[in-house]
């Protein structure tokens, strides 16, 4: 009887769980200023990635691990893929266990314009990480980050 009750409870729980991770929110030109706003305290990390990037999941995982041990870090994932690829973006983040982080995806017909608005020194390569500090200072790095490189970037 206990096993039957447990099986029923697990079935009910599975049926009420969301089928996928939260969908990425659209990022358009009007949204960039808010994304890049100086945080009130701590640091904002903007992790830019794409579906065709070989090192992006490694980078996102390293940044998430860093955030988990630093309460003053606000982390946002930004996919350079179009919002129309939302299902694929969600699936990739969920498979990599990265679906608990706020996520954005490009919602403009001209992605190069968004690239420029986000970081005028950026050539569009991924992964790209932006650091925005509460004092207004900014840094950026391209390529996959590990714990040591993240520590250097944030110092």
Protein Blocks (a to p, Z undefined) as FASTA:
>chain_A
ZZmmmmmmmmmmmmmpcfbdcddddddfklmmmmmpccfbhjdddddddfklmklmmmmm
mmmmmmmmomkbccddddfbdfklmmmmmmmmmmnopambccdddfbfblmlmmmmmomk
bghiacddddddfkopacddedjddfklmmmmmZZ
